[in-house]
Amino acid sequence: MASQMYNIAKKGVMDGTIDLDTDTIVGILCMTNTTADTEIDADTVSAITTLDEFDGSGFTWGWGNTGRKALASRAVTADDGNDRGEFDAADINWASLGAGTRSAKGVLIVKKGAADDTTAIPIAWVEFASPIAANGGDLTMQIDAQGLIHLT
């Protein structure tokens, strides 16, 4: 999985405006037309030029809707052997997704905003090894055994 952390999230983790343990952190399933993977200088989710959120059946897109999955079983730990901090969470599952207009490309990890995407902070982009076409079954983003985000 290719991934990157947004600049605003790096700052937020350092100054305490983002608490990966206690804030509401969600995953947004995005399709192949998204620019979420290239706009690491965006300060809010609404500032991402093309947030191509999944649009297939079984998925309700948009702020506050069920398509955006809250990350469960979150943990922040120090990995002394690799000299880094790690953020981990349980795998994210979207059940019974029908085909969208395009394949799923990856997941945007976000601190949920207070009222809408103008206050939601992008944290990280996690790209799938290859695009995934929904076919009516479950789509699961498996979190790497080493964690979701590493700070070195």
C-alpha positions as CSV (number, residue, x, y, z in Angstrom):
1,M,0.0,0.0,0.0
2,A,1.3,3.4,-1.0
3,S,0.5,6.1,1.5
4,Q,1.3,9.6,2.5
5,M,0.4,11.9,5.4
6,Y,-1.0,15.4,4.7
7,N,1.1,18.4,5.9
8,I,-1.8,19.8,8.0
9,A,-2.0,16.5,9.8
10,K,1.7,16.4,10.5
11,K,1.3,19.8,12.1
12,G,-1.9,18.8,13.9
13,V,-0.4,15.7,15.5
14,M,2.6,17.9,16.7
15,D,0.5,20.7,18.1
16,G,-2.3,18.5,19.5
17,T,-5.2,19.7,17.3
18,I,-5.4,16.1,16.0
19,D,-5.6,13.3,18.7
20,L,-5.5,10.0,16.9
21,D,-6.7,8.2,20.1
22,T,-9.7,10.3,20.9
23,D,-10.9,12.3,17.8
24,T,-13.4,10.8,15.4
25,I,-11.2,9.4,12.6
26,V,-13.0,8.1,9.5
27,G,-12.1,6.5,6.2
28,I,-13.5,7.8,2.9
29,L,-13.5,5.2,0.1
30,C,-12.4,7.0,-3.1
31,M,-12.5,6.1,-6.8
32,T,-9.9,6.3,-9.5
33,N,-10.7,9.9,-10.5
34,T,-9.8,11.4,-7.1
35,T,-7.0,13.9,-6.6
36,A,-6.8,13.1,-2.8
37,D,-3.6,11.2,-3.5
38,T,-1.8,14.2,-4.9
39,E,-3.0,17.2,-2.9
40,I,-1.0,16.7,0.4
41,D,-1.0,20.4,1.0
42,A,-4.9,20.6,1.3
43,D,-5.9,21.8,4.8
44,T,-9.5,20.6,4.7
45,V,-11.4,17.8,2.9
46,S,-13.4,20.4,1.0
47,A,-10.1,21.9,-0.3
48,I,-9.3,18.7,-2.2
49,T,-10.0,19.6,-5.9
50,T,-11.6,16.3,-6.8
51,L,-12.7,14.1,-3.9
52,D,-14.1,11.3,-6.0
53,E,-16.0,9.5,-3.2
54,F,-17.3,6.0,-4.0
55,D,-20.8,6.1,-5.6
56,G,-21.9,2.5,-6.0
57,S,-25.0,0.9,-4.4
58,G,-24.7,0.1,-0.7
59,F,-22.6,3.3,-0.1
60,T,-24.0,6.6,1.1
61,W,-21.4,9.2,0.4
62,G,-20.9,12.7,2.0
63,W,-20.2,14.2,5.4
64,G,-22.0,12.4,8.2
65,N,-23.2,9.5,6.1
66,T,-22.7,5.8,6.6
67,G,-20.2,5.4,3.7
68,R,-17.6,7.1,5.8
69,K,-16.4,4.5,8.2
70,A,-15.2,5.4,11.7
71,L,-11.8,3.7,12.5
72,A,-12.2,1.2,15.3
73,S,-9.6,-0.4,17.7
74,R,-7.2,2.6,17.4
75,A,-3.9,2.5,19.1
76,V,-0.9,4.8,19.1
77,T,2.4,3.2,20.1
78,A,6.2,3.7,20.1
79,D,8.1,1.2,18.0
80,D,11.6,1.5,19.5
81,G,13.0,-1.2,17.2
82,N,12.2,0.9,14.1
83,D,12.6,4.3,15.8
84,R,9.1,5.5,15.0
85,G,5.6,6.1,16.3
86,E,2.8,4.0,14.9
87,F,-0.9,4.6,14.5
88,D,-2.9,1.4,14.0
89,A,-6.6,0.6,13.6
90,A,-8.8,-2.4,12.7
91,D,-9.5,-3.2,9.1
92,I,-12.2,-1.1,7.5
93,N,-15.1,-2.9,5.8
94,W,-17.7,-1.7,3.5
95,A,-20.5,-4.3,3.1
96,S,-22.3,-5.3,0.0
97,L,-21.0,-2.7,-2.4
98,G,-22.4,-2.5,-5.9
99,A,-20.3,-1.3,-8.8
100,G,-19.6,2.4,-8.9
101,T,-18.9,4.5,-11.9
102,R,-15.2,3.7,-11.4
103,S,-13.1,1.3,-9.4
104,A,-12.0,2.1,-5.8
105,K,-8.5,3.5,-5.7
106,G,-7.9,4.0,-2.0
107,V,-9.0,5.5,1.3
108,L,-8.7,9.0,2.6
109,I,-8.2,9.0,6.4
110,V,-9.8,12.1,7.9
111,K,-10.4,13.8,11.3
112,K,-14.2,14.3,11.0
113,G,-15.2,17.9,10.9
114,A,-17.7,19.5,13.3
115,A,-20.3,20.3,10.7
116,D,-19.1,19.5,7.2
117,D,-16.1,18.9,5.0
118,T,-14.9,22.5,5.4
119,T,-13.8,21.6,9.0
120,A,-12.7,18.0,8.3
121,I,-8.9,17.6,8.2
122,P,-7.3,15.2,5.8
123,I,-4.8,13.0,7.7
124,A,-3.5,10.4,5.2
125,W,-4.0,8.8,1.8
126,V,-3.8,5.0,1.7
127,E,-3.7,3.7,-1.9
128,F,-4.6,0.1,-2.8
129,A,-2.0,-2.0,-4.7
130,S,-4.4,-1.9,-7.7
131,P,-7.9,-0.5,-8.2
132,I,-10.7,-2.6,-6.9
133,A,-14.0,-3.0,-8.8
134,A,-17.0,-3.5,-6.4
135,N,-19.2,-6.4,-7.4
136,G,-21.9,-6.6,-4.7
137,G,-19.6,-8.2,-2.1
138,D,-17.7,-6.7,0.8
139,L,-14.7,-4.4,0.2
140,T,-12.2,-4.5,3.1
141,M,-9.2,-2.3,3.5
142,Q,-6.7,-4.5,5.4
143,I,-4.5,-2.4,7.6
144,D,-0.8,-3.4,7.4
145,A,0.4,-5.4,10.4
146,Q,2.9,-2.6,11.1
147,G,0.1,-0.1,11.4
148,L,-1.6,2.5,9.3
149,I,0.6,5.6,9.8
150,H,4.3,5.7,10.8
151,L,6.0,8.9,12.1
152,T,9.8,8.7,11.9
